[in-house]
Amino acid sequence: MEYKFTTANFDNEVLASEIPVLVDFYADWCGPCKMMAPLVAQLAEEYDGKVKIGKCNIDEEEAIRARYGVMSIPTMKIFVGGEEKDSLVGATTKDDLEGRLKAVL
């Protein structure tokens, strides 16, 4: 299951989550973000119940973008216990993202 993170649910869904969370900061107009979308959706399915994976649209959620200093997209951030544990800017491979997820599990 892929989540949509917003200003209204970010603290509860991400920071208060009992399992690790991968947040994909993206925008609809971003080419590399569109390229990463199927990979993120696939990981969301594969890690369902182990890692909460979702997207945060930086154009719609300016406060979250600013709060976490997202300057370039796509940016992926992994949160564990309410703290940012890993961050990656730019398109990447499934193997890279999976390795980062496994490191926090």
C-alpha positions as CSV (number, residue, x, y, z in Angstrom):
1,M,0.0,0.0,0.0
2,E,1.3,3.4,-1.0
3,Y,0.5,6.3,1.3
4,K,0.0,10.0,0.5
5,F,1.7,12.2,3.1
6,T,0.2,15.6,3.7
7,T,0.7,18.4,6.3
8,A,-2.5,17.1,8.0
9,N,-1.2,13.5,8.5
10,F,2.6,13.7,8.3
11,D,3.3,13.8,12.1
12,N,0.9,10.9,12.8
13,E,1.7,8.7,9.7
14,V,5.5,9.4,9.5
15,L,6.9,10.6,12.8
16,A,4.6,8.5,15.1
17,S,4.8,5.4,12.9
18,E,5.8,2.2,14.7
19,I,7.5,0.9,11.6
20,P,10.1,2.6,9.3
21,V,8.8,5.1,6.8
22,L,10.1,6.0,3.3
23,V,8.9,9.3,2.1
24,D,9.2,10.1,-1.6
25,F,9.2,13.9,-2.1
26,Y,8.1,14.6,-5.6
27,A,6.2,16.9,-8.0
28,D,3.9,16.0,-10.9
29,W,6.0,18.0,-13.4
30,C,9.3,16.2,-12.4
31,G,10.6,13.8,-15.0
32,P,12.9,11.8,-12.7
33,C,10.1,11.6,-10.2
34,K,7.8,10.0,-12.8
35,M,10.6,7.6,-13.6
36,M,10.9,6.6,-9.9
37,A,7.1,6.3,-9.3
38,P,6.7,2.7,-10.5
39,L,9.7,1.6,-8.4
40,V,8.3,3.3,-5.3
41,A,4.9,1.7,-5.9
42,Q,6.5,-1.7,-6.3
43,L,8.5,-1.4,-3.0
44,A,5.3,-0.2,-1.3
45,E,3.7,-3.5,-2.2
46,E,6.7,-5.7,-1.4
47,Y,7.4,-4.1,2.0
48,D,3.7,-3.7,3.0
49,G,3.5,-4.2,6.8
50,K,7.3,-3.8,7.3
51,V,7.9,-0.3,5.9
52,K,5.3,2.4,5.3
53,I,6.1,3.9,1.9
54,G,4.4,6.9,0.4
55,K,4.7,10.2,-1.5
56,C,4.6,13.8,-0.5
57,N,3.9,16.3,-3.3
58,I,6.2,19.3,-2.6
59,D,4.0,21.7,-4.6
60,E,1.0,20.9,-2.4
61,E,2.9,20.4,0.9
62,E,5.2,23.4,1.0
63,A,5.4,23.4,4.8
64,I,6.8,19.8,4.9
65,R,9.2,20.6,2.0
66,A,10.6,23.5,4.0
67,R,10.6,21.7,7.3
68,Y,12.9,19.0,5.8
69,G,14.9,21.2,3.5
70,V,14.0,19.5,0.3
71,M,15.7,21.5,-2.4
72,S,15.8,19.0,-5.3
73,I,13.5,16.2,-6.3
74,P,13.1,13.3,-6.2
75,T,14.3,13.2,-2.6
76,M,13.8,10.0,-0.6
77,K,13.9,10.2,3.2
78,I,13.7,7.2,5.6
79,F,12.4,7.9,9.1
80,V,12.7,5.5,12.0
81,G,11.1,6.3,15.4
82,G,10.3,9.8,14.2
83,E,13.9,10.6,13.2
84,E,15.4,11.0,9.7
85,K,17.9,8.1,9.3
86,D,18.7,8.3,5.6
87,S,18.3,10.6,2.7
88,L,18.8,10.3,-1.0
89,V,18.5,13.0,-3.7
90,G,17.9,12.0,-7.4
91,A,16.8,9.0,-9.2
92,T,18.3,5.7,-8.1
93,T,17.9,1.9,-8.5
94,K,15.7,-0.5,-6.8
95,D,18.7,-2.3,-5.3
96,D,20.0,1.0,-3.8
97,L,16.6,1.8,-2.2
98,E,16.1,-1.8,-1.0
99,G,19.6,-1.8,0.6
100,R,18.8,1.4,2.4
101,L,15.5,0.0,3.7
102,K,17.1,-3.3,4.8
103,A,19.7,-1.2,6.8
104,V,16.9,0.2,9.0
105,L,14.9,-3.0,9.4
